Amino acid sequence: MSWFKSKEEKQTEVKIKFLVPQVRRILGESLQIINSTENIKTGVGRFETIKTLLQRLLDEIPRGETEKYMAEFRINNQGIKSYDDLKIIDDAKDQWVEKMVFDQIENEKRKADALTDKKLKKQQMKKVLGTALRGLDFLPENKALKTKIADIENGIKD
């Protein structure tokens, strides 16, 4: 360890000390938006913003100093301290999207269940199906969603 820092090391430290509060603020705002939005695209975009910002911050931090600057960055109570940890953000996003899609399907299904008129109920179930099919845009490989879609389609046919 050197007692004196080079001009470049000092500039890097100043840059990082400026970036950390900025990233912290944007991360906080993004998490608030994710927790309050009902628009999946908005939430996904905010998760991508978080990942990009933390990746850029990691790019700036010199080797061996990530602990010093990244200690406060957490997603789902898991610390982000390396590039490998960015997967935590992807996992959180996938869990959030899955919950949103299934919540939206259930919300539309409750509306259908509340109807007594067969024709109106069938129309509402088509809306349920549309919601589920849009979910495939975000969860193309999700087996539970595909099963749910098959069940909805069978319900509409009856």
QUIDA-V64595 format. One line per field, one symbol per residue. ss: DSSP state (2 for helix, 1 for strand, 0 for the rest). phi: phi as a letter, one per 20 degrees, with the letter a starting at -180 (. if undefined). burial: b if it has 24 or more other ideal C-beta (glycine too) atoms within 12 Angstrom, else e. A space follows every 10 residues. Layout:
# QUIDA-V64595
ss->???
phi->???
burial->???
This chain:
# QUIDA-V64595
ss->0000002222 2222222222 2222222222 2222220002 2222222222 2222222222 0000022222 0001100110 0002222222 2222222222 2222222222 2222000222 2222222222 2222200000 0022222222 22222220
phi->.efdefgfff fffffffffg fffgffffff fffgfdedef fffffffffg fffffffffe ffgndfgfed geecclmdfd cbfffffgff fffffffgff fffffffffg ffffedffff fffffffgff ffffffgdcf dfffffffff ffffffff
burial->eeeeeeeeee eeeeebeebb eebbebbeeb beebeeeeeb eebbebbebb bebbbebbeb beeeebeebb eebebeeeeb beeebbebbb ebbbebbbbb bbebbeebbe ebeeeeeeee eeebbebbbe bbbbbbebbe eeeebeebbe ebeeeeee
